[in-house]
Amino acid sequence: MVIVEFLGPINKEPIELDVKSLKELADVLKQDESLKDWLRNSAIAVNDEIVNDIDLKLNDGDKISILPPVCGG
């Protein structure tokens, strides 16, 4: 199981999922209509490290963070 947290304005509670790669995770999350726009524009971190490889294998206990774009002032 991995823990998925949604940061900033996404406003969803963390969830636990049994997935083995970021691609599998993306396929699961895309089924949630409220996340579709966020997923297109957000960065992804695995265990607090930004990643770009959709084929990245996930391990039991990994923490995946969905990081939406933010504006600062």
All heavy atoms as TSV, in Angstrom:
chain	resi	resn	atom	element	x	y	z
A	1	MET	N	N	0.832	-1.185	0.000
A	1	MET	CA	C	0.000	0.000	0.000
A	1	MET	C	C	0.878	1.251	0.000
A	1	MET	O	O	1.927	1.279	0.630
A	1	MET	CB	C	-0.884	0.043	1.236
A	1	MET	CG	C	-1.910	-1.062	1.307
A	1	MET	SD	S	-3.210	-0.793	0.156
A	1	MET	CE	C	-4.576	-0.640	1.227
A	2	VAL	N	N	0.421	2.259	-0.713
A	2	VAL	CA	C	1.077	3.563	-0.707
A	2	VAL	C	C	0.080	4.586	-0.184
A	2	VAL	O	O	-1.134	4.380	-0.250
A	2	VAL	CB	C	1.578	3.975	-2.117
A	2	VAL	CG1	C	2.588	2.975	-2.643
A	2	VAL	CG2	C	0.436	4.145	-3.095
A	3	ILE	N	N	0.593	5.670	0.329
A	3	ILE	CA	C	-0.250	6.766	0.805
A	3	ILE	C	C	-0.162	7.894	-0.213
A	3	ILE	O	O	0.933	8.295	-0.611
A	3	ILE	CB	C	0.217	7.260	2.183
A	3	ILE	CG1	C	0.103	6.132	3.213
A	3	ILE	CG2	C	-0.581	8.488	2.619
A	3	ILE	CD1	C	0.794	6.429	4.526
A	4	VAL	N	N	-1.309	8.404	-0.624
A	4	VAL	CA	C	-1.365	9.509	-1.575
A	4	VAL	C	C	-1.955	10.710	-0.846
A	4	VAL	O	O	-3.058	10.629	-0.300
A	4	VAL	CB	C	-2.245	9.161	-2.800
A	4	VAL	CG1	C	-2.247	10.304	-3.804
A	4	VAL	CG2	C	-1.785	7.861	-3.441
A	5	GLU	N	N	-1.180	11.809	-0.837
A	5	GLU	CA	C	-1.677	13.034	-0.208
A	5	GLU	C	C	-1.858	14.107	-1.272
A	5	GLU	O	O	-1.100	14.173	-2.233
A	5	GLU	CB	C	-0.761	13.496	0.917
A	5	GLU	CG	C	0.629	13.878	0.488
A	5	GLU	CD	C	1.491	14.360	1.647
A	5	GLU	OE1	O	1.073	14.300	2.819
A	5	GLU	OE2	O	2.606	14.823	1.364
A	6	PHE	N	N	-2.884	14.908	-1.076
A	6	PHE	CA	C	-3.255	15.958	-2.021
A	6	PHE	C	C	-3.033	17.297	-1.338
A	6	PHE	O	O	-3.710	17.622	-0.379
A	6	PHE	CB	C	-4.720	15.794	-2.429
A	6	PHE	CG	C	-5.032	14.427	-2.956
A	6	PHE	CD1	C	-5.489	13.423	-2.117
A	6	PHE	CD2	C	-4.844	14.136	-4.294
A	6	PHE	CE1	C	-5.762	12.155	-2.604
A	6	PHE	CE2	C	-5.119	12.869	-4.796
A	6	PHE	CZ	C	-5.579	11.875	-3.946
A	7	LEU	N	N	-2.066	18.050	-1.823
A	7	LEU	CA	C	-1.672	19.282	-1.147
A	7	LEU	C	C	-2.405	20.503	-1.694
A	7	LEU	O	O	-3.007	20.466	-2.764
A	7	LEU	CB	C	-0.163	19.459	-1.269
A	7	LEU	CG	C	0.665	18.304	-0.677
A	7	LEU	CD1	C	2.145	18.579	-0.847
A	7	LEU	CD2	C	0.321	18.061	0.776
A	8	GLY	N	N	-2.308	21.590	-0.935
A	8	GLY	CA	C	-2.854	22.875	-1.365
A	8	GLY	C	C	-4.347	22.851	-1.599
A	8	GLY	O	O	-5.098	22.214	-0.857
A	9	PRO	N	N	-4.780	23.515	-2.656
A	9	PRO	CA	C	-6.210	23.705	-2.890
A	9	PRO	C	C	-6.946	22.473	-3.409
A	9	PRO	O	O	-8.150	22.532	-3.640
A	9	PRO	CB	C	-6.248	24.832	-3.929
A	9	PRO	CG	C	-4.959	24.699	-4.662
A	9	PRO	CD	C	-3.959	24.232	-3.631
A	10	ILE	N	N	-6.273	21.353	-3.582
A	10	ILE	CA	C	-6.976	20.154	-4.057
A	10	ILE	C	C	-8.033	19.737	-3.037
A	10	ILE	O	O	-9.118	19.286	-3.395
A	10	ILE	CB	C	-6.007	18.998	-4.351
A	10	ILE	CG1	C	-5.053	19.400	-5.473
A	10	ILE	CG2	C	-6.790	17.745	-4.743
A	10	ILE	CD1	C	-3.985	18.393	-5.804
A	11	ASN	N	N	-7.715	19.884	-1.754
A	11	ASN	CA	C	-8.702	19.707	-0.693
A	11	ASN	C	C	-9.331	18.313	-0.656
A	11	ASN	O	O	-10.546	18.178	-0.624
A	11	ASN	CB	C	-9.782	20.793	-0.786
A	11	ASN	CG	C	-10.508	20.966	0.526
A	11	ASN	OD1	O	-9.960	20.667	1.576
A	11	ASN	ND2	N	-11.732	21.436	0.464
A	12	LYS	N	N	-8.485	17.291	-0.691
A	12	LYS	CA	C	-8.948	15.911	-0.520
A	12	LYS	C	C	-8.138	15.275	0.602
A	12	LYS	O	O	-6.969	15.583	0.787
A	12	LYS	CB	C	-8.740	15.094	-1.802
A	12	LYS	CG	C	-9.754	15.380	-2.883
A	12	LYS	CD	C	-9.559	14.452	-4.057
A	12	LYS	CE	C	-10.256	13.140	-3.944
A	12	LYS	NZ	N	-11.700	13.157	-3.993
A	13	GLU	N	N	-8.767	14.387	1.330
A	13	GLU	CA	C	-8.090	13.653	2.385
A	13	GLU	C	C	-7.107	12.659	1.765
A	13	GLU	O	O	-7.350	12.143	0.671
A	13	GLU	CB	C	-9.107	12.901	3.241
A	13	GLU	CG	C	-9.990	13.809	4.075
A	13	GLU	CD	C	-9.208	14.582	5.119
A	13	GLU	OE1	O	-8.324	13.988	5.767
A	13	GLU	OE2	O	-9.474	15.780	5.281
A	14	PRO	N	N	-6.014	12.342	2.463
A	14	PRO	CA	C	-5.077	11.318	1.970
A	14	PRO	C	C	-5.794	9.974	1.815
A	14	PRO	O	O	-6.748	9.679	2.548
A	14	PRO	CB	C	-4.017	11.247	3.073
A	14	PRO	CG	C	-4.121	12.534	3.799
A	14	PRO	CD	C	-5.567	12.937	3.718
A	15	ILE	N	N	-5.313	9.180	0.867
A	15	ILE	CA	C	-5.880	7.855	0.648
A	15	ILE	C	C	-4.758	6.826	0.582
A	15	ILE	O	O	-3.611	7.170	0.294
A	15	ILE	CB	C	-6.735	7.789	-0.644
A	15	ILE	CG1	C	-5.904	8.195	-1.872
A	15	ILE	CG2	C	-7.974	8.652	-0.519
A	15	ILE	CD1	C	-6.627	8.017	-3.203
A	16	GLU	N	N	-5.096	5.585	0.862
A	16	GLU	CA	C	-4.152	4.482	0.725
A	16	GLU	C	C	-4.606	3.624	-0.445
A	16	GLU	O	O	-5.788	3.301	-0.563
A	16	GLU	CB	C	-4.097	3.645	2.003
A	16	GLU	CG	C	-3.408	4.339	3.139
A	16	GLU	CD	C	-3.185	3.423	4.331
A	16	GLU	OE1	O	-3.009	2.207	4.132
A	16	GLU	OE2	O	-3.188	3.940	5.452
A	17	LEU	N	N	-3.658	3.266	-1.314
A	17	LEU	CA	C	-3.970	2.456	-2.487
A	17	LEU	C	C	-2.932	1.356	-2.645
A	17	LEU	O	O	-1.769	1.529	-2.283
A	17	LEU	CB	C	-3.976	3.323	-3.748
A	17	LEU	CG	C	-5.062	4.390	-3.857
A	17	LEU	CD1	C	-4.785	5.300	-5.035
A	17	LEU	CD2	C	-6.426	3.740	-3.985
A	18	ASP	N	N	-3.352	0.262	-3.226
A	18	ASP	CA	C	-2.445	-0.839	-3.533
A	18	ASP	C	C	-2.096	-0.753	-5.018
A	18	ASP	O	O	-2.776	-1.331	-5.858
A	18	ASP	CB	C	-3.111	-2.178	-3.205
A	18	ASP	CG	C	-2.151	-3.339	-3.336
A	18	ASP	OD1	O	-0.920	-3.098	-3.387
A	18	ASP	OD2	O	-2.619	-4.488	-3.396
A	19	VAL	N	N	-1.053	0.037	-5.333
A	19	VAL	CA	C	-0.585	0.206	-6.715
A	19	VAL	C	C	0.913	-0.026	-6.748
A	19	VAL	O	O	1.601	0.145	-5.740
A	19	VAL	CB	C	-0.936	1.605	-7.281
A	19	VAL	CG1	C	-2.444	1.773	-7.428
A	19	VAL	CG2	C	-0.381	2.712	-6.401
A	20	LYS	N	N	1.424	-0.422	-7.910
A	20	LYS	CA	C	2.836	-0.797	-8.029
A	20	LYS	C	C	3.675	0.182	-8.836
A	20	LYS	O	O	4.889	0.057	-8.878
A	20	LYS	CB	C	2.948	-2.193	-8.659
A	20	LYS	CG	C	2.211	-3.264	-7.887
A	20	LYS	CD	C	2.771	-3.429	-6.499
A	20	LYS	CE	C	2.008	-4.510	-5.737
A	20	LYS	NZ	N	2.174	-4.407	-4.318
A	21	SER	N	N	3.039	1.175	-9.499
A	21	SER	CA	C	3.784	2.159	-10.287
A	21	SER	C	C	3.002	3.462	-10.335
A	21	SER	O	O	1.800	3.496	-10.063
A	21	SER	CB	C	4.033	1.649	-11.709
A	21	SER	OG	O	2.825	1.643	-12.438
A	22	LEU	N	N	3.699	4.532	-10.730
A	22	LEU	CA	C	3.004	5.811	-10.887
A	22	LEU	C	C	1.972	5.744	-11.999
A	22	LEU	O	O	0.920	6.370	-11.914
A	22	LEU	CB	C	4.007	6.930	-11.165
A	22	LEU	CG	C	4.766	7.462	-9.964
A	22	LEU	CD1	C	5.693	8.592	-10.386
A	22	LEU	CD2	C	3.831	7.920	-8.860
A	23	LYS	N	N	2.248	4.967	-13.047
A	23	LYS	CA	C	1.276	4.824	-14.136
A	23	LYS	C	C	-0.015	4.200	-13.617
A	23	LYS	O	O	-1.107	4.668	-13.927
A	23	LYS	CB	C	1.848	3.997	-15.275
A	23	LYS	CG	C	0.887	3.855	-16.442
A	23	LYS	CD	C	1.513	3.162	-17.614
A	23	LYS	CE	C	0.622	3.009	-18.800
A	23	LYS	NZ	N	-0.742	3.395	-18.722
A	24	GLU	N	N	0.107	3.155	-12.826
A	24	GLU	CA	C	-1.071	2.513	-12.246
A	24	GLU	C	C	-1.814	3.486	-11.331
A	24	GLU	O	O	-3.048	3.564	-11.351
A	24	GLU	CB	C	-0.652	1.263	-11.482
A	24	GLU	CG	C	-1.807	0.422	-10.994
A	24	GLU	CD	C	-1.369	-0.832	-10.255
A	24	GLU	OE1	O	-0.168	-1.199	-10.292
A	24	GLU	OE2	O	-2.246	-1.446	-9.632
A	25	LEU	N	N	-1.075	4.269	-10.552
A	25	LEU	CA	C	-1.686	5.266	-9.682
A	25	LEU	C	C	-2.435	6.305	-10.515
A	25	LEU	O	O	-3.575	6.663	-10.200
A	25	LEU	CB	C	-0.629	5.951	-8.821
A	25	LEU	CG	C	-1.126	7.109	-7.960
A	25	LEU	CD1	C	-2.173	6.653	-6.959
A	25	LEU	CD2	C	0.036	7.796	-7.273
A	26	ALA	N	N	-1.814	6.793	-11.582
A	26	ALA	CA	C	-2.462	7.789	-12.446
A	26	ALA	C	C	-3.765	7.240	-13.023
A	26	ALA	O	O	-4.773	7.949	-13.068
A	26	ALA	CB	C	-1.514	8.210	-13.568
A	27	ASP	N	N	-3.754	5.983	-13.447
A	27	ASP	CA	C	-4.964	5.371	-14.000
A	27	ASP	C	C	-6.091	5.337	-12.968
A	27	ASP	O	O	-7.248	5.597	-13.296
A	27	ASP	CB	C	-4.672	3.958	-14.506
A	27	ASP	CG	C	-3.792	3.939	-15.744
A	27	ASP	OD1	O	-3.684	4.985	-16.426
A	27	ASP	OD2	O	-3.198	2.879	-16.030
A	28	VAL	N	N	-5.746	5.050	-11.717
A	28	VAL	CA	C	-6.752	5.020	-10.652
A	28	VAL	C	C	-7.268	6.430	-10.365
A	28	VAL	O	O	-8.483	6.661	-10.281
A	28	VAL	CB	C	-6.173	4.384	-9.366
A	28	VAL	CG1	C	-7.124	4.562	-8.194
A	28	VAL	CG2	C	-5.861	2.912	-9.587
A	29	LEU	N	N	-6.357	7.392	-10.224
A	29	LEU	CA	C	-6.763	8.753	-9.868
A	29	LEU	C	C	-7.561	9.435	-10.974
A	29	LEU	O	O	-8.438	10.260	-10.691
A	29	LEU	CB	C	-5.543	9.591	-9.498
A	29	LEU	CG	C	-4.791	9.165	-8.234
A	29	LEU	CD1	C	-3.608	10.085	-7.993
A	29	LEU	CD2	C	-5.701	9.122	-7.019
A	30	LYS	N	N	-7.295	9.109	-12.232
A	30	LYS	CA	C	-8.025	9.721	-13.348
A	30	LYS	C	C	-9.504	9.354	-13.340
A	30	LYS	O	O	-10.314	10.018	-13.991
A	30	LYS	CB	C	-7.407	9.304	-14.679
A	30	LYS	CG	C	-6.103	10.003	-14.968
A	30	LYS	CD	C	-5.493	9.500	-16.257
A	30	LYS	CE	C	-4.129	10.108	-16.486
A	30	LYS	NZ	N	-3.447	9.530	-17.642
A	31	GLN	N	N	-9.874	8.330	-12.606
A	31	GLN	CA	C	-11.284	7.934	-12.509
A	31	GLN	C	C	-12.079	8.900	-11.640
A	31	GLN	O	O	-13.307	8.912	-11.690
A	31	GLN	CB	C	-11.386	6.515	-11.959
A	31	GLN	CG	C	-10.798	5.484	-12.891
A	31	GLN	CD	C	-10.796	4.095	-12.294
A	31	GLN	OE1	O	-11.593	3.775	-11.416
A	31	GLN	NE2	N	-9.900	3.252	-12.772
A	32	ASP	N	N	-11.392	9.717	-10.853
A	32	ASP	CA	C	-12.038	10.702	-9.993
A	32	ASP	C	C	-12.157	12.015	-10.776
A	32	ASP	O	O	-11.164	12.705	-11.001
A	32	ASP	CB	C	-11.204	10.900	-8.730
A	32	ASP	CG	C	-11.835	11.856	-7.731
A	32	ASP	OD1	O	-12.643	12.729	-8.132
A	32	ASP	OD2	O	-11.504	11.744	-6.541
A	33	GLU	N	N	-13.352	12.354	-11.179
A	33	GLU	CA	C	-13.598	13.553	-11.996
A	33	GLU	C	C	-13.057	14.821	-11.350
A	33	GLU	O	O	-12.584	15.720	-12.041
A	33	GLU	CB	C	-15.096	13.720	-12.263
A	33	GLU	CG	C	-15.662	12.742	-13.264
A	33	GLU	CD	C	-15.133	12.951	-14.671
A	33	GLU	OE1	O	-14.942	14.110	-15.080
A	33	GLU	OE2	O	-14.911	11.939	-15.353
A	34	SER	N	N	-13.091	14.904	-10.018
A	34	SER	CA	C	-12.645	16.125	-9.344
A	34	SER	C	C	-11.121	16.291	-9.401
A	34	SER	O	O	-10.613	17.372	-9.108
A	34	SER	CB	C	-13.109	16.131	-7.883
A	34	SER	OG	O	-12.423	15.142	-7.135
A	35	LEU	N	N	-10.398	15.252	-9.799
A	35	LEU	CA	C	-8.936	15.327	-9.857
A	35	LEU	C	C	-8.382	15.534	-11.263
A	35	LEU	O	O	-7.213	15.884	-11.412
A	35	LEU	CB	C	-8.323	14.042	-9.287
A	35	LEU	CG	C	-8.463	13.832	-7.795
A	35	LEU	CD1	C	-7.917	12.464	-7.412
A	35	LEU	CD2	C	-7.741	14.921	-7.033
A	36	LYS	N	N	-9.182	15.317	-12.287
A	36	LYS	CA	C	-8.668	15.323	-13.659
A	36	LYS	C	C	-7.870	16.585	-13.998
A	36	LYS	O	O	-6.764	16.495	-14.526
A	36	LYS	CB	C	-9.792	15.112	-14.667
A	36	LYS	CG	C	-10.192	13.666	-14.771
A	36	LYS	CD	C	-11.171	13.438	-15.888
A	36	LYS	CE	C	-11.474	11.958	-15.977
A	36	LYS	NZ	N	-12.356	11.646	-17.069
A	37	ASP	N	N	-8.408	17.756	-13.729
A	37	ASP	CA	C	-7.694	18.999	-14.050
A	37	ASP	C	C	-6.437	19.149	-13.206
A	37	ASP	O	O	-5.401	19.596	-13.691
A	37	ASP	CB	C	-8.600	20.213	-13.856
A	37	ASP	CG	C	-9.649	20.313	-14.955
A	37	ASP	OD1	O	-9.425	19.759	-16.049
A	37	ASP	OD2	O	-10.708	20.924	-14.698
A	38	TRP	N	N	-6.502	18.765	-11.937
A	38	TRP	CA	C	-5.332	18.869	-11.061
A	38	TRP	C	C	-4.202	17.970	-11.543
A	38	TRP	O	O	-3.043	18.363	-11.514
A	38	TRP	CB	C	-5.695	18.500	-9.621
A	38	TRP	CG	C	-6.556	19.496	-8.935
A	38	TRP	CD1	C	-7.821	19.292	-8.461
A	38	TRP	CD2	C	-6.252	20.856	-8.626
A	38	TRP	NE1	N	-8.308	20.438	-7.888
A	38	TRP	CE2	C	-7.361	21.408	-7.975
A	38	TRP	CE3	C	-5.133	21.654	-8.842
A	38	TRP	CZ2	C	-7.386	22.727	-7.531
A	38	TRP	CZ3	C	-5.160	22.967	-8.405
A	38	TRP	CH2	C	-6.279	23.488	-7.753
A	39	LEU	N	N	-4.543	16.767	-11.978
A	39	LEU	CA	C	-3.510	15.812	-12.384
A	39	LEU	C	C	-2.733	16.307	-13.603
A	39	LEU	O	O	-1.550	16.031	-13.738
A	39	LEU	CB	C	-4.129	14.441	-12.664
A	39	LEU	CG	C	-4.730	13.743	-11.439
A	39	LEU	CD1	C	-5.414	12.459	-11.853
A	39	LEU	CD2	C	-3.662	13.483	-10.388
A	40	ARG	N	N	-3.394	17.028	-14.480
A	40	ARG	CA	C	-2.731	17.561	-15.679
A	40	ARG	C	C	-1.667	18.602	-15.344
A	40	ARG	O	O	-0.682	18.731	-16.072
A	40	ARG	CB	C	-3.767	18.198	-16.602
A	40	ARG	CG	C	-4.145	17.319	-17.756
A	40	ARG	CD	C	-5.095	18.003	-18.690
A	40	ARG	NE	N	-6.361	17.277	-18.537
A	40	ARG	CZ	C	-7.524	17.815	-18.321
A	40	ARG	NH1	N	-7.657	19.109	-18.262
A	40	ARG	NH2	N	-8.590	17.071	-18.186
A	41	ASN	N	N	-1.870	19.341	-14.264
A	41	ASN	CA	C	-1.017	20.494	-13.961
A	41	ASN	C	C	-0.148	20.344	-12.724
A	41	ASN	O	O	0.600	21.262	-12.397
A	41	ASN	CB	C	-1.905	21.736	-13.782
A	41	ASN	CG	C	-2.675	22.053	-15.036
A	41	ASN	OD1	O	-2.106	22.036	-16.119
A	41	ASN	ND2	N	-3.968	22.298	-14.905
A	42	SER	N	N	-0.239	19.242	-12.044
A	42	SER	CA	C	0.466	19.097	-10.773
A	42	SER	C	C	1.789	18.351	-10.925
A	42	SER	O	O	1.941	17.503	-11.796
A	42	SER	CB	C	-0.412	18.324	-9.776
A	42	SER	OG	O	-1.564	19.069	-9.463
A	43	ALA	N	N	2.699	18.678	-10.042
A	43	ALA	CA	C	3.942	17.910	-9.924
A	43	ALA	C	C	3.671	16.733	-8.995
A	43	ALA	O	O	2.725	16.741	-8.208
A	43	ALA	CB	C	5.052	18.791	-9.357
A	44	ILE	N	N	4.524	15.721	-9.107
A	44	ILE	CA	C	4.381	14.535	-8.273
A	44	ILE	C	C	5.679	14.331	-7.499
A	44	ILE	O	O	6.777	14.400	-8.061
A	44	ILE	CB	C	4.115	13.272	-9.138
A	44	ILE	CG1	C	2.907	13.472	-10.057
A	44	ILE	CG2	C	3.952	12.034	-8.252
A	44	ILE	CD1	C	1.599	13.695	-9.363
A	45	ALA	N	N	5.539	14.058	-6.201
A	45	ALA	CA	C	6.700	13.725	-5.377
A	45	ALA	C	C	6.492	12.342	-4.773
A	45	ALA	O	O	5.383	11.992	-4.368
A	45	ALA	CB	C	6.886	14.756	-4.267
A	46	VAL	N	N	7.552	11.567	-4.761
A	46	VAL	CA	C	7.545	10.266	-4.093
A	46	VAL	C	C	8.545	10.362	-2.950
A	46	VAL	O	O	9.726	10.664	-3.176
A	46	VAL	CB	C	7.909	9.128	-5.066
A	46	VAL	CG1	C	7.980	7.798	-4.332
A	46	VAL	CG2	C	6.903	9.045	-6.215
A	47	ASN	N	N	8.046	10.162	-1.754
A	47	ASN	CA	C	8.879	10.284	-0.555
A	47	ASN	C	C	9.620	11.625	-0.531
A	47	ASN	O	O	10.818	11.697	-0.297
A	47	ASN	CB	C	9.843	9.103	-0.442
A	47	ASN	CG	C	9.091	7.795	-0.334
A	47	ASN	OD1	O	8.057	7.712	0.315
A	47	ASN	ND2	N	9.588	6.780	-1.001
A	48	ASP	N	N	8.880	12.693	-0.837
A	48	ASP	CA	C	9.356	14.082	-0.781
A	48	ASP	C	C	10.388	14.437	-1.840
A	48	ASP	O	O	11.100	15.425	-1.704
A	48	ASP	CB	C	9.893	14.420	0.617
A	48	ASP	CG	C	8.830	14.269	1.692
A	48	ASP	OD1	O	7.659	14.617	1.413
A	48	ASP	OD2	O	9.150	13.791	2.793
A	49	GLU	N	N	10.466	13.663	-2.922
A	49	GLU	CA	C	11.376	13.956	-4.026
A	49	GLU	C	C	10.575	14.042	-5.329
A	49	GLU	O	O	9.865	13.100	-5.691
A	49	GLU	CB	C	12.424	12.839	-4.136
A	49	GLU	CG	C	13.744	13.326	-4.637
A	49	GLU	CD	C	14.816	12.246	-4.485
A	49	GLU	OE1	O	15.114	11.849	-3.346
A	49	GLU	OE2	O	15.316	11.818	-5.529
A	50	ILE	N	N	10.682	15.180	-6.034
A	50	ILE	CA	C	9.953	15.367	-7.289
A	50	ILE	C	C	10.421	14.321	-8.304
A	50	ILE	O	O	11.612	14.089	-8.453
A	50	ILE	CB	C	10.189	16.786	-7.863
A	50	ILE	CG1	C	9.703	17.850	-6.880
A	50	ILE	CG2	C	9.511	16.940	-9.222
A	50	ILE	CD1	C	8.215	17.925	-6.699
A	51	VAL	N	N	9.445	13.701	-8.983
A	51	VAL	CA	C	9.758	12.673	-9.976
A	51	VAL	C	C	9.041	12.990	-11.286
A	51	VAL	O	O	8.022	13.676	-11.302
A	51	VAL	CB	C	9.375	11.260	-9.486
A	51	VAL	CG1	C	10.187	10.865	-8.265
A	51	VAL	CG2	C	7.897	11.169	-9.186
A	52	ASN	N	N	9.597	12.471	-12.398
A	52	ASN	CA	C	9.009	12.685	-13.717
A	52	ASN	C	C	8.755	11.388	-14.469
A	52	ASN	O	O	8.175	11.412	-15.540
A	52	ASN	CB	C	9.936	13.560	-14.570
A	52	ASN	CG	C	10.061	14.950	-14.001
A	52	ASN	OD1	O	9.060	15.580	-13.695
A	52	ASN	ND2	N	11.277	15.427	-13.845
A	53	ASP	N	N	9.189	10.268	-13.925
A	53	ASP	CA	C	9.101	8.988	-14.613
A	53	ASP	C	C	7.786	8.288	-14.289
A	53	ASP	O	O	7.619	7.742	-13.206
A	53	ASP	CB	C	10.288	8.107	-14.207
A	53	ASP	CG	C	10.306	6.766	-14.906
A	53	ASP	OD1	O	9.464	6.518	-15.792
A	53	ASP	OD2	O	11.191	5.949	-14.555
A	54	ILE	N	N	6.843	8.286	-15.238
A	54	ILE	CA	C	5.527	7.681	-15.033
A	54	ILE	C	C	5.636	6.173	-14.792
A	54	ILE	O	O	4.763	5.568	-14.191
A	54	ILE	CB	C	4.570	8.002	-16.208
A	54	ILE	CG1	C	3.128	7.608	-15.872
A	54	ILE	CG2	C	5.015	7.291	-17.474
A	54	ILE	CD1	C	2.447	8.526	-14.934
A	55	ASP	N	N	6.721	5.560	-15.234
A	55	ASP	CA	C	6.913	4.116	-15.056
A	55	ASP	C	C	7.613	3.773	-13.740
A	55	ASP	O	O	7.913	2.597	-13.494
A	55	ASP	CB	C	7.705	3.541	-16.230
A	55	ASP	CG	C	6.925	3.644	-17.535
A	55	ASP	OD1	O	5.713	3.349	-17.528
A	55	ASP	OD2	O	7.529	4.037	-18.553
A	56	LEU	N	N	7.849	4.777	-12.905
A	56	LEU	CA	C	8.525	4.560	-11.631
A	56	LEU	C	C	7.779	3.510	-10.805
A	56	LEU	O	O	6.559	3.600	-10.612
A	56	LEU	CB	C	8.600	5.867	-10.839
A	56	LEU	CG	C	9.303	5.791	-9.491
A	56	LEU	CD1	C	10.808	5.629	-9.700
A	56	LEU	CD2	C	9.008	7.013	-8.667
A	57	LYS	N	N	8.512	2.524	-10.331
A	57	LYS	CA	C	7.938	1.488	-9.474
A	57	LYS	C	C	7.775	2.049	-8.069
A	57	LYS	O	O	8.629	2.788	-7.573
A	57	LYS	CB	C	8.830	0.251	-9.432
A	57	LYS	CG	C	9.031	-0.394	-10.786
A	57	LYS	CD	C	7.750	-0.955	-11.325
A	57	LYS	CE	C	7.986	-1.625	-12.665
A	57	LYS	NZ	N	6.822	-1.673	-13.487
A	58	LEU	N	N	6.677	1.681	-7.433
A	58	LEU	CA	C	6.403	2.125	-6.077
A	58	LEU	C	C	6.586	0.957	-5.107
A	58	LEU	O	O	6.353	-0.197	-5.476
A	58	LEU	CB	C	4.979	2.668	-5.974
A	58	LEU	CG	C	4.686	3.884	-6.846
A	58	LEU	CD1	C	3.210	4.229	-6.802
A	58	LEU	CD2	C	5.535	5.067	-6.423
A	59	ASN	N	N	6.984	1.287	-3.896
A	59	ASN	CA	C	7.186	0.285	-2.855
A	59	ASN	C	C	6.158	0.461	-1.749
A	59	ASN	O	O	5.657	1.567	-1.519
A	59	ASN	CB	C	8.595	0.416	-2.267
A	59	ASN	CG	C	9.660	0.186	-3.305
A	59	ASN	OD1	O	9.689	-0.848	-3.953
A	59	ASN	ND2	N	10.530	1.166	-3.485
A	60	ASP	N	N	5.890	-0.616	-1.064
A	60	ASP	CA	C	4.972	-0.582	0.060
A	60	ASP	C	C	5.427	0.487	1.052
A	60	ASP	O	O	6.603	0.544	1.414
A	60	ASP	CB	C	4.957	-1.956	0.728
A	60	ASP	CG	C	3.779	-2.129	1.656
A	60	ASP	OD1	O	2.683	-1.638	1.336
A	60	ASP	OD2	O	3.953	-2.768	2.708
A	61	GLY	N	N	4.511	1.377	1.441
A	61	GLY	CA	C	4.831	2.428	2.395
A	61	GLY	C	C	5.264	3.747	1.782
A	61	GLY	O	O	5.442	4.723	2.502
A	62	ASP	N	N	5.446	3.790	0.455
A	62	ASP	CA	C	5.823	5.054	-0.188
A	62	ASP	C	C	4.743	6.111	0.029
A	62	ASP	O	O	3.547	5.796	0.105
A	62	ASP	CB	C	6.028	4.867	-1.692
A	62	ASP	CG	C	7.386	4.274	-2.044
A	62	ASP	OD1	O	8.257	4.202	-1.158
A	62	ASP	OD2	O	7.563	3.876	-3.209
A	63	LYS	N	N	5.187	7.368	0.106
A	63	LYS	CA	C	4.265	8.502	0.214
A	63	LYS	C	C	4.322	9.272	-1.099
A	63	LYS	O	O	5.377	9.757	-1.495
A	63	LYS	CB	C	4.644	9.411	1.374
A	63	LYS	CG	C	3.723	10.625	1.506
A	63	LYS	CD	C	4.134	11.523	2.638
A	63	LYS	CE	C	5.329	12.347	2.213
A	63	LYS	NZ	N	5.672	13.429	3.146
A	64	ILE	N	N	3.190	9.386	-1.764
A	64	ILE	CA	C	3.093	10.120	-3.015
A	64	ILE	C	C	2.326	11.412	-2.731
A	64	ILE	O	O	1.244	11.387	-2.148
A	64	ILE	CB	C	2.373	9.303	-4.109
A	64	ILE	CG1	C	3.188	8.066	-4.489
A	64	ILE	CG2	C	2.169	10.141	-5.357
A	64	ILE	CD1	C	2.936	6.902	-3.639
A	65	SER	N	N	2.912	12.539	-3.133
A	65	SER	CA	C	2.278	13.838	-2.931
A	65	SER	C	C	1.919	14.431	-4.283
A	65	SER	O	O	2.753	14.476	-5.188
A	65	SER	CB	C	3.231	14.793	-2.201
A	65	SER	OG	O	3.634	14.236	-0.974
A	66	ILE	N	N	0.683	14.881	-4.397
A	66	ILE	CA	C	0.222	15.583	-5.588
A	66	ILE	C	C	0.348	17.070	-5.268
A	66	ILE	O	O	-0.319	17.582	-4.364
A	66	ILE	CB	C	-1.242	15.229	-5.940
A	66	ILE	CG1	C	-1.457	13.707	-5.940
A	66	ILE	CG2	C	-1.650	15.865	-7.260
A	66	ILE	CD1	C	-0.654	12.937	-6.925
A	67	LEU	N	N	1.230	17.764	-6.008
A	67	LEU	CA	C	1.581	19.148	-5.716
A	67	LEU	C	C	1.030	20.075	-6.797
A	67	LEU	O	O	1.622	20.213	-7.865
A	67	LEU	CB	C	3.105	19.286	-5.659
A	67	LEU	CG	C	3.821	18.311	-4.731
A	67	LEU	CD1	C	5.228	18.071	-5.170
A	67	LEU	CD2	C	3.778	18.858	-3.329
A	68	PRO	N	N	-0.088	20.751	-6.539
A	68	PRO	CA	C	-0.647	21.654	-7.524
A	68	PRO	C	C	0.209	22.903	-7.691
A	68	PRO	O	O	0.962	23.262	-6.783
A	68	PRO	CB	C	-2.024	21.996	-6.961
A	68	PRO	CG	C	-1.847	21.870	-5.490
A	68	PRO	CD	C	-0.858	20.744	-5.287
A	69	PRO	N	N	0.104	23.551	-8.858
A	69	PRO	CA	C	0.843	24.808	-9.033
A	69	PRO	C	C	0.303	25.854	-8.049
A	69	PRO	O	O	-0.881	25.851	-7.711
A	69	PRO	CB	C	0.536	25.206	-10.472
A	69	PRO	CG	C	-0.631	24.399	-10.888
A	69	PRO	CD	C	-0.703	23.204	-10.005
A	70	VAL	N	N	1.188	26.716	-7.578
A	70	VAL	CA	C	0.772	27.748	-6.626
A	70	VAL	C	C	1.273	29.114	-7.089
A	70	VAL	O	O	2.222	29.215	-7.865
A	70	VAL	CB	C	1.320	27.469	-5.207
A	70	VAL	CG1	C	0.706	26.211	-4.642
A	70	VAL	CG2	C	2.825	27.375	-5.197
A	71	CYS	N	N	0.631	30.136	-6.612
A	71	CYS	CA	C	1.048	31.512	-6.879
A	71	CYS	C	C	1.532	32.112	-5.578
A	71	CYS	O	O	0.963	31.858	-4.522
A	71	CYS	CB	C	-0.114	32.343	-7.411
A	71	CYS	SG	S	-0.703	31.806	-9.026
A	72	GLY	N	N	2.560	32.908	-5.657
A	72	GLY	CA	C	3.064	33.579	-4.458
A	72	GLY	C	C	2.955	35.074	-4.622
A	72	GLY	O	O	2.721	35.585	-5.704
A	73	GLY	N	N	3.107	35.756	-3.559
A	73	GLY	CA	C	2.998	37.199	-3.640
A	73	GLY	C	C	4.022	37.883	-2.797
A	73	GLY	O	O	4.827	37.337	-2.145
